[in-house]
Amino acid sequence: MLPGNPYIVDRPLTEGDLFVGRQRLLVRAVQELRRGQQATLVYGPSRMGKTSFLHRLATELTEFVVVNV
């Protein structure tokens, strides 16, 4: 039996969902923000996972106050 598609495409991911394919970028963003970087730009075409990435980033950065704009 082949494994199913791990990607969720109909909504942003939440904490309980499997986060696939952006781990290296997530680690880099967390490290840079913890080193004092004041801003991070996340951009790309629609439906590429920007919102899901930001949700996951917020769960990793528990010592920061995250404001969704």
N, C-alpha and C positions, 0 to 999 in steps of 0.2 A: 504494500500500500504506500503510495506516495504521500509525503507530508503536504498539508494544505498551505495555501498562500499565507505567510505570516503578516502581511500588510493589511491594515484596516484603512479603507479609502473613503468611507462614507461619513466620517466624523473625526474631530481631533481626538487623539489618544488621551486616556485618563490614567491615573496611577496604577490601576490593575492590569492595564494592557501591556503586551509585550512590546518593548521598544527596540526596533531592529534597524541597523544600518547607519546610525549616526553617533555611535558611541565615541569614536575618536574626536569628532567635533564637540560633543558634549563635554568630554574630559578637558579639552583645550579651553573651552569657554569658562568652565568652572575654575580652572587654574588661573586664567587671566583675571577674572573678576575677584578672586581671592587675593591676588597680588596687587590689587588696587586699581585695575582698569576701570574707568568710570562709565564706559558705554560699550555696548556690543551691538552691531548692526546685523540683523537677520533678514535676508531678502531672497526672493526667488519667485518663480512662477506660482500661480495658484495651485493648490492641492499637492504641494511638494512636501508638506510636513512642518511648515514654519511654526504654526500654533502648537502642534504636538511637541516640537522641540522646546519651545518656550515653557510649556507645562512641565516637561521633564526637568528642564533647567531649574525651575522654581522649586521642585521637590528636592533637588540636590543641594540647593543653596539655602538651607534652613536657617542660617545665621543672618540672612538678608531679609529685608522687607521687599516683597515683589509687588509692583503695582502694574496692573494690566491697563493699557491705554487704548 
